[in-house]
Amino acid sequence: MGSETEKYDYIIVGAGPAGCALAASLSKTTIRPRVLLLEAGGKNEDETKRVDGKRWTTFSTPSLNWGYKTTPQEGCNGRVLDYSRGKGIGGGSAINFGVYTVGARDDYNTWAEKVEDQETFGWEAMQQRFKNLETFDGTIDTEENQKYAQPKPADHGNQGSLRTGYAKKWESDVPLILESLWESGFAQNPDHNSGDPLGMGLMINSASKGRRTTAADLLIDIPENLVIVTDTPVQRVLMQEKKAIGVETKGSKYFASKDVILSAGSLDTPKILMHSGIGPTGELNKFNIPVIQDLPAVGQGLKDHPFAPIMLMRSPESNDRNSFYGSEEAMDAALTQWNKDNTGPWTQYGCQVSCGWFKSEKVTSSQEFKDLEASVQQFMKKETIPQYEIIAGFPVHLVFPGTFQDYSYVCLVAFLMNEQSSGEVRLQSSNPDDPLLFDPKFLTHPFDQRAVVEIYKHLLEATRHPSFAKDTVATVLAPESDSDEDILEFWRNNGSTSWHMTGTVKMGKEGDADAAVDKRFRVIGIDNLRVADMSVVPVLTNNHTQATAYVTGVTCADVLIREYGLDRT
């Protein structure tokens, strides 16, 4: 229970990647401030959720997932889409699919430009934080496969708590598919985490030596001045006029002498703010919530990366999946081995796929692109900024059990980068226990509709190239034809979300109409209240955003450390 008199220096709400990174960084400073980390979910200590090859299944564990859904999507023929959000220590890092990519250096330099602070948010500073976070293992056991990844030590860290790298062994067709995509015309990339993600290569995993890593790993060996309380959803921020003094949960209050920092993510941080009287006046008035600070940007600007798949049946001779996934006995024995020493087939199957980011001249030459604001066009033409991503080898049968009985298939997925559709999250009641209404408004912008058609055409061309097509025996899921209309309709009926929700409490300069926090993570108009999670990031980074969430938490910590002199000796 909270104390009406005991105060912490800092209260952090949410133990996902950003919250854990922030809490660990603050608590380990030389001053050793008293830090309270509040998590709505549980401790998440089940080791079986760390099996590398089973990372595609953890999202289906109810205790680890809030189970959110979107509102019916007009751009997706009225479908309601899965909007999974992690619950418990580790947050989204405990249920995501283990892709660890940092994005493009131009993402971060653009962030810095938007807030006029290159020193804090530019690529040079961000890359150093990424390196400090990780221990990267780039070794590959099979000698003939070592040519597929050539990371430079200067682009990676070796002393951080997050263990990242490549799987030691792979399914047999990983090199075959990668080679065929290169032969079809995709450029090569020896390391997506160099700051330039363009080109096809091996995906870097948030896993190492057969075991997935989560934000919980940042909390190992924490000092006593960091207190962690789980199963404690925060309902609102406690205010003294326009100053945050603590937070309220069901039956408890916790107080902070310095700052309250919300790290509950793009779907829940706006909820806490609005139930605290901070947000659009019209939205708060609908539910009789007293307005403390009119902040129209709260809940607006929701961005994500929509994707759509193609599934092809392959010659059984081209891969070895049936020998493992087709045998319950083999999978059970593999789990027994993993439980013993984190080795075996569950560190091979489903553990290494390929991915790449690409520019599309057909997208950037389209009329829909030319109709965009000049600043948006300029951003997408920057050297390291892609228009789309391709993943090859997505194990659909693990995400949707029963999809296949013959596992000799391949699933490739096309992701739209830099979508122009802009969504929102809004209140549905005055009860802080009710989730917000989530409306990403997928495929409602003309540019997005043109872009998904063009990038999917490129994916179709690649799968039909002789080097790839020679092992394809049937099409399982694809558009009815190559027409623009059928491809767009396919996206509307089969597209989904990447759970990369970003931008609902956006950071900006003073006076920016779409800004809710300033470059020091401070909520505009409120003292001692900050936000540090993906909701503040003003650029939907060109990656899978868990890495950006981590670095956002560390960056906020650096700002606080500098501001309060926490590292003085």
RAWO-V162061 format. One record per residue. N is the residue number from 1. PHI is phi in whole degrees, 0 to 359 (none if undefined). OMEGA is omega as a letter, one per 40 degrees, with the letter a starting at -180 (999 if undefined). D_FIRST is the distance of its C-alpha to the first C-alpha in Angstrom with 2 decimals. Layout:
N_PHI_OMEGA_D_FIRST + N_PHI_OMEGA_D_FIRST
This chain:
1_none_i_0.00 + 2_284_i_3.76 + 3_249_i_6.60 + 4_285_a_9.71 + 5_242_a_11.96 + 6_293_i_11.11 + 7_238_i_12.98 + 8_260_i_13.93 + 9_287_a_17.54 + 10_227_i_17.14 + 11_245_i_14.67 + 12_246_a_16.31 + 13_253_i_15.63 + 14_115_a_17.32 + 15_249_i_18.40 + 16_274_a_21.98 + 17_305_a_25.03 + 18_292_a_24.61 + 19_296_i_20.90 + 20_293_i_21.38 + 21_296_i_24.61 + 22_294_a_23.16 + 23_296_a_20.19 + 24_296_a_22.64 + 25_294_a_25.22 + 26_294_a_23.19 + 27_290_a_21.51 + 28_266_i_24.94 + 29_290_a_26.74 + 30_295_a_28.39 + 31_288_a_26.21 + 32_55_i_23.05 + 33_293_i_20.63 + 34_279_a_16.87 + 35_240_i_15.94 + 36_248_i_12.74 + 37_250_a_13.75 + 38_257_i_11.82 + 39_236_a_13.69 + 40_291_a_13.95 + 41_266_a_15.81 + 42_269_a_15.78 + 43_283_i_16.95 + 44_57_a_20.59 + 45_252_a_22.17 + 46_285_a_25.23 + 47_295_a_28.23 + 48_293_i_30.62 + 49_276_i_29.26 + 50_257_a_30.77 + 51_295_a_34.38 + 52_303_a_36.39 + 53_290_i_38.77 + 54_257_a_36.08 + 55_294_i_34.13 + 56_280_a_35.80 + 57_246_a_34.00 + 58_295_a_30.28 + 59_297_a_29.78 + 60_276_i_30.67 + 61_275_a_27.59 + 62_304_a_25.39 + 63_288_a_22.11 + 64_250_a_23.16 + 65_219_i_24.57 + 66_291_i_23.46 + 67_69_a_27.03 + 68_291_i_27.93 + 69_227_i_31.53 + 70_282_i_33.71 + 71_289_i_35.48 + 72_306_a_39.11 + 73_265_i_40.92 + 74_303_a_44.21 + 75_284_i_45.48 + 76_238_i_44.78 + 77_56_i_46.67 + 78_79_a_43.65 + 79_288_i_41.70 + 80_263_a_37.90 + 81_254_i_36.77 + 82_296_i_33.97 + 83_228_a_31.36 + 84_305_i_29.13 + 85_222_a_25.99 + 86_295_a_24.03 + 87_228_a_20.59 + 88_102_a_18.46 + 89_302_a_18.92 + 90_107_i_22.44 + 91_55_a_22.51 + 92_299_a_26.13 + 93_293_i_27.50 + 94_272_a_26.46 + 95_234_a_28.53 + 96_282_a_31.33 + 97_264_i_34.87 + 98_77_i_34.80 + 99_272_a_37.12 + 100_244_i_36.64 + 101_231_a_38.85 + 102_266_a_38.38 + 103_99_a_40.73 + 104_262_i_43.67 + 105_300_i_44.14 + 106_289_i_45.35 + 107_301_a_41.97 + 108_284_i_40.35 + 109_295_i_43.36 + 110_289_i_43.24 + 111_305_a_39.54 + 112_299_i_40.61 + 113_296_a_43.48 + 114_296_a_41.35 + 115_248_i_39.18 + 116_57_i_41.98 + 117_208_a_40.26 + 118_293_a_42.12 + 119_299_a_40.75 + 120_271_a_37.13 + 121_248_a_37.62 + 122_291_a_41.12 + 123_302_a_41.94 + 124_301_i_42.71 + 125_291_a_39.25 + 126_294_a_37.52 + 127_298_i_39.67 + 128_296_i_38.77 + 129_293_i_35.05 + 130_302_a_35.82 + 131_294_i_37.77 + 132_293_a_35.01 + 133_285_a_32.57 + 134_249_i_34.84 + 135_244_a_36.84 + 136_265_i_39.67 + 137_244_a_41.92 + 138_265_a_45.06 + 139_283_i_47.08 + 140_230_a_48.73 + 141_295_a_50.26 + 142_280_a_53.23 + 143_301_a_55.83 + 144_290_i_57.43 + 145_267_a_54.11 + 146_293_i_53.33 + 147_289_a_55.44 + 148_279_i_52.95 + 149_217_a_50.40 + 150_224_a_51.32 + 151_290_i_48.25 + 152_267_a_48.87 + 153_306_a_46.77 + 154_294_a_46.57 + 155_263_a_44.51 + 156_221_i_41.80 + 157_255_a_39.37 + 158_224_a_39.30 + 159_228_a_36.34 + 160_274_a_33.31 + 161_277_i_30.50 + 162_271_a_31.56 + 163_264_a_34.50 + 164_233_i_36.98 + 165_156_i_40.59 + 166_255_i_43.11 + 167_294_a_43.36 + 168_290_i_45.81 + 169_234_a_47.79 + 170_231_i_48.25 + 171_299_a_49.65 + 172_295_a_53.41 + 173_264_i_53.88 + 174_300_i_51.48 + 175_296_a_54.39 + 176_300_a_56.76 + 177_293_i_54.72 + 178_298_i_53.97 + 179_298_a_57.66 + 180_292_i_58.80 + 181_291_i_56.54 + 182_298_a_57.92 + 183_295_i_61.41 + 184_285_i_60.73 + 185_124_i_60.23 + 186_291_i_56.59 + 187_292_i_56.30 + 188_264_i_54.69 + 189_221_a_51.60 + 190_282_a_51.02 + 191_192_a_47.44 + 192_289_a_45.34 + 193_260_i_42.93 + 194_272_a_45.62 + 195_105_i_44.91 + 196_236_a_47.66 + 197_275_a_46.57 + 198_291_i_49.98 + 199_113_a_51.74 + 200_265_i_51.14 + 201_193_i_49.74 + 202_285_i_47.23 + 203_289_i_43.63 + 204_272_a_41.25 + 205_258_i_38.32 + 206_274_a_34.70 + 207_200_i_35.62 + 208_201_i_37.60 + 209_54_i_39.37 + 210_85_a_38.38 + 211_232_i_34.62 + 212_289_i_32.76 + 213_253_i_30.54 + 214_227_i_27.31 + 215_299_i_24.93 + 216_300_a_22.87 + 217_293_i_25.82 + 218_286_a_24.99 + 219_259_i_21.85 + 220_287_i_23.96 + 221_58_i_24.15 + 222_284_i_21.62 + 223_287_a_21.24 + 224_292_a_18.36 + 225_283_i_17.65 + 226_259_i_16.36 + 227_254_a_12.76 + 228_245_i_12.38 + 229_238_a_9.48 + 230_257_i_11.29 + 231_53_a_11.44 + 232_223_i_9.62 + 233_293_i_12.51 + 234_275_a_12.76 + 235_264_a_14.74 + 236_198_i_16.11 + 237_271_i_16.49 + 238_279_a_15.97 + 239_243_i_19.48 + 240_239_a_21.40 + 241_57_a_24.82 + 242_249_i_25.52 + 243_231_i_23.04 + 244_281_a_19.72 + 245_239_a_17.07 + 246_168_i_13.86 + 247_223_i_12.44 + 248_240_i_10.90 + 249_243_i_9.52 + 250_291_i_9.73 + 251_86_a_7.76 + 252_222_i_5.72 + 253_228_i_7.86 + 254_234_a_8.66 + 255_241_i_12.05 + 256_237_i_15.12 + 257_277_i_18.18 + 258_247_a_20.51 + 259_226_i_19.95 + 260_258_a_17.88 + 261_237_i_19.70 + 262_272_i_19.71 + 263_227_a_20.93 + 264_267_i_20.44 + 265_92_a_24.22 + 266_294_a_27.13 + 267_262_a_25.99 + 268_244_i_22.37 + 269_300_i_22.31 + 270_299_i_24.82 + 271_296_i_22.74 + 272_298_i_19.74 + 273_299_a_22.40 + 274_295_i_24.26 + 275_286_i_21.39 + 276_264_i_20.71 + 277_88_a_24.35 + 278_240_a_25.81 + 279_160_a_28.67 + 280_294_a_32.04 + 281_304_a_32.62 + 282_300_i_34.56 + 283_292_a_31.86 + 284_292_a_29.17 + 285_296_a_31.65 + 286_303_a_32.28 + 287_242_i_28.83 + 288_56_i_28.59 + 289_267_a_25.91 + 290_302_a_26.59 + 291_274_i_28.11 + 292_267_a_26.77 + 293_213_i_28.93 + 294_288_a_31.72 + 295_222_a_31.63 + 296_301_a_34.03 + 297_286_a_33.54 + 298_295_i_29.97 + 299_93_a_30.39 + 300_262_i_34.02 + 301_76_a_35.95 + 302_295_i_34.51 + 303_233_i_36.62 + 304_200_i_36.91 + 305_245_i_39.62 + 306_290_i_41.28 + 307_217_i_43.29 + 308_216_a_45.93 + 309_259_i_47.41 + 310_229_a_50.84 + 311_240_a_51.25 + 312_230_i_54.46 + 313_279_a_55.72 + 314_244_i_57.17 + 315_299_a_59.79 + 316_302_a_58.25 + 317_288_a_60.28 + 318_274_a_58.39 + 319_208_a_55.04 + 320_234_a_53.58 + 321_289_a_50.60 + 322_298_a_52.08 + 323_295_a_52.42 + 324_257_a_48.65 + 325_292_i_47.00 + 326_276_a_49.78 + 327_230_i_48.98 + 328_300_i_45.90 + 329_297_a_47.10 + 330_294_a_47.20 + 331_290_i_43.70 + 332_295_i_42.26 + 333_296_i_44.13 + 334_294_i_42.88 + 335_292_i_39.23 + 336_300_i_39.94 + 337_295_i_41.46 + 338_297_i_38.58 + 339_298_a_36.10 + 340_282_a_38.39 + 341_210_i_38.91 + 342_60_i_37.95 + 343_236_i_41.62 + 344_101_a_44.00 + 345_301_i_44.80 + 346_286_i_41.22 + 347_257_i_41.45 + 348_239_a_44.64 + 349_283_a_44.58 + 350_74_a_42.54 + 351_253_a_41.70 + 352_221_i_44.20 + 353_235_i_45.41 + 354_249_i_47.29 + 355_205_i_46.46 + 356_191_i_47.99 + 357_243_a_47.93 + 358_215_i_51.11 + 359_270_i_52.88 + 360_230_i_55.01 + 361_295_i_58.17 + 362_291_i_58.54 + 363_288_a_55.20 + 364_285_i_55.88 + 365_262_a_59.45 + 366_286_i_58.47 + 367_295_i_58.90 + 368_297_i_55.25 + 369_290_a_54.35 + 370_294_i_56.95 + 371_279_i_55.45 + 372_286_i_52.10 + 373_302_a_51.38 + 374_303_a_53.17 + 375_293_i_49.99 + 376_291_i_48.66 + 377_300_a_52.02 + 378_298_i_52.07 + 379_298_a_48.66 + 380_289_i_49.67 + 381_267_i_52.90 + 382_298_a_51.23 + 383_305_a_52.27 + 384_255_a_49.16 + 385_266_i_47.87 + 386_267_i_48.55 + 387_257_a_48.92 + 388_201_i_47.74 + 389_232_i_46.44 + 390_237_i_47.78 + 391_244_i_46.02 + 392_240_i_48.31 + 393_103_i_47.30 + 394_296_a_44.19 + 395_277_a_43.53 + 396_303_a_43.23 + 397_294_i_43.44 + 398_279_i_40.09 + 399_284_i_38.36 + 400_235_a_40.27 + 401_304_i_41.27 + 402_93_a_44.67 + 403_296_a_46.06 + 404_229_i_48.68 + 405_253_i_50.50 + 406_256_a_52.71 + 407_266_i_50.62 + 408_275_i_53.55 + 409_245_i_52.28 + 410_227_i_51.03 + 411_243_i_48.63 + 412_250_a_48.86 + 413_231_i_46.52 + 414_256_i_47.30 + 415_247_i_44.52 + 416_276_i_45.18 + 417_266_i_44.16 + 418_56_i_43.82 + 419_301_i_43.71 + 420_256_i_44.65 + 421_297_a_43.00 + 422_234_a_39.94 + 423_259_a_37.16 + 424_205_i_34.17 + 425_236_a_30.75 + 426_214_a_30.14 + 427_294_i_27.97 + 428_243_i_28.75 + 429_196_i_26.62 + 430_270_a_24.26 + 431_272_a_21.43 + 432_293_i_19.15 + 433_277_i_18.66 + 434_277_i_22.42 + 435_294_i_23.87 + 436_288_i_26.52 + 437_269_a_30.19 + 438_252_a_31.53 + 439_230_a_35.21 + 440_287_i_36.65 + 441_56_a_40.18 + 442_302_i_41.74 + 443_58_i_45.52 + 444_260_a_46.05 + 445_260_a_47.67 + 446_304_i_51.36 + 447_298_a_50.83 + 448_299_a_48.30 + 449_295_i_50.72 + 450_291_a_53.57 + 451_296_a_51.58 + 452_294_i_50.29 + 453_293_a_53.88 + 454_291_a_55.31 + 455_288_i_52.78 + 456_289_i_53.10 + 457_300_i_56.88 + 458_294_i_56.57 + 459_297_i_54.46 + 460_299_i_57.15 + 461_299_a_59.84 + 462_295_a_58.16 + 463_288_i_57.85 + 464_263_i_61.52 + 465_297_a_62.80 + 466_308_a_65.09 + 467_295_i_63.02 + 468_268_a_60.03 + 469_293_a_61.87 + 470_299_a_63.97 + 471_254_i_61.11 + 472_270_a_59.93 + 473_248_a_61.27 + 474_193_i_59.59 + 475_262_a_57.23 + 476_264_a_54.20 + 477_213_i_52.42 + 478_192_i_53.91 + 479_299_a_55.27 + 480_294_i_58.32 + 481_207_i_60.46 + 482_270_a_60.42 + 483_291_i_60.79 + 484_303_a_58.38 + 485_295_a_57.66 + 486_289_i_56.85 + 487_293_i_54.65 + 488_296_i_52.61 + 489_295_i_52.38 + 490_297_i_51.20 + 491_298_a_48.34 + 492_297_a_47.47 + 493_268_a_47.41 + 494_233_i_45.95 + 495_292_i_44.06 + 496_213_a_40.31 + 497_251_i_37.50 + 498_268_a_36.46 + 499_61_i_32.75 + 500_257_a_33.49 + 501_298_a_31.90 + 502_214_i_32.39 + 503_93_a_32.80 + 504_274_i_30.76 + 505_223_a_29.46 + 506_295_i_32.58 + 507_277_i_33.30 + 508_194_i_36.50 + 509_278_i_38.55 + 510_302_a_38.25 + 511_96_i_40.08 + 512_292_a_39.84 + 513_295_a_39.46 + 514_261_a_37.43 + 515_261_i_34.99 + 516_243_i_31.32 + 517_228_i_30.41 + 518_265_a_32.69 + 519_290_i_33.71 + 520_259_i_30.91 + 521_68_a_28.39 + 522_276_i_27.60 + 523_293_a_27.18 + 524_297_i_30.36 + 525_89_a_30.09 + 526_235_i_26.45 + 527_275_i_25.52 + 528_64_i_22.84 + 529_231_a_22.20 + 530_229_i_23.68 + 531_230_i_24.13 + 532_221_i_25.01 + 533_194_a_25.92 + 534_294_i_29.04 + 535_294_a_28.72 + 536_270_a_30.12 + 537_292_a_33.01 + 538_275_i_36.21 + 539_232_i_38.40 + 540_288_a_37.90 + 541_297_a_38.71 + 542_272_a_41.38 + 543_193_i_39.45 + 544_263_a_36.68 + 545_279_i_33.85 + 546_298_a_31.24 + 547_296_i_33.04 + 548_294_i_32.92 + 549_297_i_29.16 + 550_303_a_28.80 + 551_290_i_31.21 + 552_294_i_29.58 + 553_298_i_26.34 + 554_294_a_28.46 + 555_295_i_30.54 + 556_298_i_27.66 + 557_300_i_26.58 + 558_299_i_30.18 + 559_297_i_30.23 + 560_293_i_27.16 + 561_300_i_28.54 + 562_293_a_31.84 + 563_292_a_30.53 + 564_260_i_28.32 + 565_62_a_30.59 + 566_285_i_27.96 + 567_256_i_30.72 + 568_285_a_32.81 + 569_264_999_33.77
